[in-house]
Amino acid sequence: MQGKCGLFFTTYESEAQVFPSGFQKLMVGLFLAALCAAPFVLNTHLTSIVNLIFISVIGAVSLNLLTGVCGQISLGHGAFLGVGAYAAGQCSLHGVPFLPAILTGGLITALVGMVFGVPSLRLKGIYLAIATLAAQLVLEYVFLHGGVLTGGSNGLLLEPPSILGFSFDTEVRMYFLLLAFAAGALLMVTNIMRSKYGRAFVSIRDFYLSAEIVGVNLFRYKLAAFGISSFLAGVAGGLWGHYTGYISAEQFNIGLSISYLAMIVIGGLGSVLGSVFGAVFIVLLPEILNALANVLAGSWPDVAQYIVALREGVFGLTLILFLIFEPEGLAHRWRLVKAYWKLYPFAH
């Protein structure tokens, strides 16, 4: 309930709402309305960037569920996106409709993720990270030498997705399709975090021995975390493949896994909103550097060349600075900003 001095609740159900206040619901509604109007205002290039952000949001929130919420470090997330892309692509090439193909790709990726998640019962920390890195390398080899399943070095060519005869063959049409999937993924992970599975994941992350003592089945919930995370990663990979129209092994290398790990670190571990912030930041960073290089190209062409060449270095430096000065990510900074204005101009 909204009061003059803040929020107070009389039931657990009202306290557990995703948006407990009317103001929050209004702001979310206005934000969604702005998103729906955005593709009619933005040009084609900017719309394509937002589409990539939507796909990255799905992949980032899935990794955050596994690493940020459950505490299971994964360096093979990019490969799981590749499994979903190839599985959904093969389904589409064999006549399966788009939505069942995407869901099938997610389910196949969930099974693969659970297989590679089995060592998580015995391995923790850096050892689990090395195990998932091995999964990344194994799957990269399969992508490149998979024959007719993956197309080998030639990859796979896909047609634009179609639902009930309606083809999503333009950037604007893909925008609304990807927006729906991104919103669904965020809502799914938010509800999982509010369920008994989410509480079990957090208990495993914070202190697994205490969680096991109070009855949390570590093996079951760790496998569930890998399965759910891999399912969403597979969906993101399938959407990526259908959006770009081409799938190759080079798209799902270790660099992609590092990028997704950077998204959740910069955005905020264990935060759904942080996954969104991190995805937006990482996708926009190279675009900002390219724009800066273009601006400087006329006056200082040598400096512009250095900026483009140092793109990876800027990426690494940004990650280091966040780890030093804002280890809890952009989501924590957002909470501080909201707390400041909540009682402004009164002191906290």
C-alpha positions in Angstrom: 0.0 0.0 0.0 1.2 3.5 -0.9 1.5 5.8 2.1 2.6 9.4 2.6 5.9 8.3 4.1 6.6 5.3 1.9 5.3 1.7 1.5 3.8 -0.5 4.2 2.2 -4.0 3.7 -0.5 -5.9 5.6 -0.1 -9.2 3.8 2.9 -11.3 2.5 1.3 -11.4 -0.9 1.3 -7.7 -1.2 4.9 -7.5 -0.1 6.0 -10.1 -2.6 4.6 -8.2 -5.6 7.1 -7.5 -8.4 5.9 -3.9 -8.5 4.5 -3.1 -5.0 3.6 0.5 -5.6 1.3 2.2 -8.1 4.1 4.6 -9.1 6.4 1.7 -10.0 3.6 0.2 -12.1 3.0 3.5 -13.8 6.7 3.9 -14.6 7.0 0.4 -16.0 3.9 1.0 -18.2 5.4 4.2 -19.5 8.7 2.5 -20.2 7.1 -0.3 -22.1 5.1 2.3 -24.1 8.3 4.0 -25.0 9.9 0.8 -26.0 6.9 0.0 -28.3 7.2 3.4 -29.9 11.0 3.4 -30.2 11.3 1.4 -33.5 9.1 4.0 -35.3 11.5 6.8 -34.2 14.9 5.1 -34.5 16.6 4.5 -37.8 17.4 0.9 -39.0 20.9 0.9 -37.6 19.8 1.9 -34.1 16.9 -0.5 -34.2 19.4 -3.4 -35.0 21.5 -2.4 -32.0 18.4 -2.5 -29.7 17.6 -5.9 -31.2 21.0 -7.2 -30.2 20.5 -5.8 -26.8 17.3 -7.8 -26.4 19.1 -11.0 -27.3 22.0 -10.1 -25.0 19.5 -9.5 -22.1 18.2 -13.0 -22.4 21.7 -14.5 -22.4 22.9 -12.3 -19.6 19.9 -12.9 -17.3 20.3 -16.7 -17.8 24.0 -16.5 -16.8 23.1 -14.3 -13.9 20.7 -16.9 -12.6 23.4 -19.5 -12.7 26.4 -17.5 -11.6 25.0 -14.5 -9.7 22.1 -16.2 -7.9 23.3 -19.8 -7.6 27.1 -19.1 -7.4 28.1 -21.6 -10.1 30.8 -20.0 -12.3 30.5 -20.7 -16.0 32.9 -19.9 -18.7 31.0 -21.9 -21.4 27.9 -19.8 -21.7 28.7 -18.7 -25.2 28.9 -22.4 -26.3 25.4 -23.0 -24.8 24.1 -20.2 -27.0 25.7 -22.0 -29.9 23.9 -25.3 -29.0 20.6 -23.5 -29.0 21.3 -21.7 -32.3 22.3 -24.9 -34.1 19.5 -27.0 -32.6 16.8 -24.4 -33.5 18.4 -23.8 -36.9 18.3 -27.5 -37.7 14.6 -27.7 -36.6 13.8 -24.8 -38.9 15.6 -26.3 -41.8 13.6 -29.5 -41.4 10.3 -27.7 -41.5 9.6 -27.2 -37.8 7.7 -23.9 -37.1 9.6 -21.1 -35.5 8.2 -21.2 -32.0 8.5 -25.0 -31.5 12.0 -24.8 -33.1 13.1 -22.2 -30.5 11.7 -24.1 -27.6 13.2 -27.4 -28.9 16.6 -25.6 -29.2 16.2 -24.4 -25.6 15.3 -27.9 -24.3 18.3 -29.5 -26.1 20.6 -26.9 -24.7 19.1 -27.5 -21.2 20.0 -31.2 -21.5 23.5 -30.4 -22.7 23.9 -27.8 -19.9 22.8 -30.4 -17.3 25.3 -32.9 -18.6 28.1 -30.4 -18.2 26.6 -29.3 -14.9 27.0 -32.8 -13.3 30.6 -32.0 -12.1 29.2 -29.1 -10.1 28.4 -31.4 -7.3 32.1 -32.1 -6.7 33.7 -29.0 -8.2 33.5 -25.5 -6.9 35.1 -22.1 -7.6 38.0 -22.1 -10.0 37.7 -25.8 -10.6 34.1 -25.5 -11.8 35.2 -22.6 -14.0 37.8 -24.8 -15.6 35.3 -27.6 -16.2 32.9 -25.2 -17.9 35.8 -23.8 -20.0 36.5 -27.4 -21.1 32.8 -27.6 -22.1 33.3 -24.4 -24.1 36.3 -25.9 -26.0 34.6 -29.3 -26.6 31.4 -27.7 -28.0 33.5 -25.3 -30.2 35.2 -28.4 -31.7 31.8 -30.0 -32.3 30.5 -26.8 -33.9 33.4 -26.7 -36.3 33.6 -30.5 -37.1 29.9 -31.4 -36.8 29.4 -32.2 -40.4 25.8 -31.9 -41.6 24.6 -31.1 -38.1 26.5 -27.8 -37.9 27.6 -27.2 -41.5 31.2 -27.3 -40.4 33.2 -24.2 -41.4 30.4 -23.2 -43.8 27.8 -22.8 -41.1 24.0 -22.8 -41.6 21.9 -20.3 -43.5 18.4 -19.6 -42.1 15.3 -17.9 -43.4 13.7 -15.1 -41.4 11.3 -16.4 -38.6 7.7 -16.7 -39.4 4.6 -17.2 -37.1 1.3 -18.2 -38.6 2.3 -17.0 -42.0 3.6 -13.6 -40.7 7.2 -13.2 -41.6 9.6 -11.2 -39.3 11.7 -10.1 -42.2 12.4 -6.5 -41.2 14.2 -4.9 -38.3 11.0 -3.4 -36.9 9.2 -6.7 -36.9 12.1 -8.5 -35.3 12.2 -5.7 -32.7 8.8 -6.6 -31.3 9.5 -10.4 -31.5 12.7 -10.0 -29.6 11.1 -7.6 -27.1 8.5 -10.1 -26.3 11.1 -12.9 -25.7 13.3 -10.6 -23.6 10.3 -9.5 -21.4 9.3 -13.1 -21.0 12.8 -14.2 -20.0 13.1 -11.3 -17.4 9.7 -12.2 -16.0 10.5 -15.9 -15.8 13.8 -15.3 -13.9 12.2 -12.8 -11.6 9.5 -15.3 -10.6 12.1 -18.1 -10.2 14.1 -15.9 -7.8 10.9 -15.4 -5.7 10.2 -19.1 -5.6 11.6 -21.9 -3.4 14.1 -22.7 -6.2 15.4 -19.1 -6.1 15.8 -19.2 -2.3 17.6 -22.6 -2.6 19.9 -21.1 -5.3 20.8 -18.2 -3.0 21.4 -20.5 0.0 23.8 -22.6 -2.1 25.6 -19.5 -3.3 26.0 -18.0 0.2 26.9 -21.2 2.2 26.3 -24.5 0.6 27.0 -26.5 3.8 24.3 -24.8 5.8 21.9 -25.2 2.8 22.6 -28.9 2.8 22.1 -29.2 6.5 18.7 -27.7 6.4 17.6 -30.1 3.6 18.5 -28.4 0.3 19.4 -31.1 -2.2 22.6 -29.6 -3.7 22.8 -31.9 -6.7 19.1 -31.4 -7.6 19.2 -27.6 -7.4 22.6 -27.2 -9.0 21.4 -29.3 -12.0 18.2 -27.2 -12.1 20.2 -24.0 -12.2 22.3 -25.3 -15.1 19.2 -26.6 -16.8 17.1 -23.4 -16.5 20.1 -21.2 -17.4 21.0 -23.3 -20.4 17.4 -23.3 -21.6 17.3 -19.5 -21.7 20.8 -19.5 -23.3 19.5 -21.8 -26.0 16.5 -19.6 -26.6 18.9 -16.6 -27.0 21.1 -18.5 -29.3 18.1 -19.6 -31.5 16.9 -16.1 -31.7 20.4 -14.9 -32.6 20.6 -17.4 -35.4 17.3 -16.6 -36.9 17.9 -12.9 -36.5 21.3 -12.8 -38.3 20.2 -15.6 -40.7 23.6 -17.3 -40.4 25.2 -19.5 -37.8 28.9 -20.3 -37.6 31.3 -21.7 -35.0 33.2 -18.4 -34.8 30.1 -16.6 -33.4 30.1 -18.7 -30.2 33.7 -18.7 -29.1 35.3 -18.1 -25.7 35.1 -14.3 -26.3 31.3 -14.5 -26.3 31.4 -16.3 -22.9 33.7 -13.6 -21.5 31.4 -10.9 -22.8 28.4 -12.4 -21.0 30.4 -12.8 -17.8 31.4 -9.1 -18.1 27.7 -8.2 -18.5 26.6 -9.6 -15.2 29.7 -8.3 -13.4 29.2 -4.8 -14.7 25.5 -4.9 -14.3 25.4 -6.6 -10.9 25.6 -10.2 -9.8 22.3 -11.7 -8.7 20.2 -8.9 -10.0 17.7 -9.1 -12.9 17.9 -5.4 -13.5 21.7 -5.7 -13.4 21.5 -8.1 -16.3 19.7 -5.5 -18.4 22.2 -2.8 -17.4 25.1 -5.0 -18.2 23.8 -6.1 -21.6 23.0 -2.5 -22.6 26.5 -1.4 -21.5 28.5 -4.1 -23.3 26.5 -3.8 -26.5 26.7 0.0 -26.6 30.4 0.2 -25.7 31.8 -0.8 -29.1 29.2 1.4 -30.8 30.3 4.4 -28.7 34.0 3.8 -29.5 33.2 3.6 -33.2 31.2 6.8 -33.0 34.1 8.5 -31.1 36.6 7.3 -33.7 34.4 8.7 -36.5 34.2 12.0 -34.8 38.0 12.2 -34.3 38.8 10.8 -37.8 38.5 14.2 -39.5 40.8 16.1 -37.1 43.0 13.4 -35.6 43.0 10.3 -37.9 45.9 8.7 -36.0 44.0 9.0 -32.7 40.9 7.5 -34.3 42.9 4.5 -35.5 44.3 3.9 -32.0 40.8 4.0 -30.5 39.5 1.3 -32.8 42.6 -0.8 -32.3 42.3 -0.5 -28.5 38.7 -1.6 -28.4 39.5 -4.9 -26.5 41.8 -3.0 -24.2 39.1 -0.5 -23.3 36.7 -3.4 -22.7 39.2 -5.0 -20.2 40.0 -1.6 -18.6 36.3 -1.0 -18.1 35.8 -4.3 -16.4 38.7 -3.7 -14.1 37.5 -0.3 -13.1 34.1 -1.7 -12.3 35.6 -4.4 -10.1 37.6 -1.8 -8.2 35.2 1.1 -7.8 31.7 -0.5 -8.3 32.0 -4.2 -7.5 28.3 -4.5 -7.0 27.6 -3.2 -10.5 25.3 -0.7 -12.1 22.3 -2.1 -10.3 23.7 -1.1 -6.9 24.4 2.4 -8.3 20.8 2.6 -9.5 19.5 1.6 -6.0 21.7 4.4 -4.4 20.2 6.9 -6.9 16.7 5.8 -6.1 17.4 5.9 -2.3 18.8 9.4 -2.6 15.8 10.9 -4.4 13.3 8.9 -2.4 13.7 11.2 0.7 15.1 14.3 -1.1 15.7 17.0 0.2 15.9 15.4 3.6 19.0 13.7 4.8 19.1 9.9 5.2 
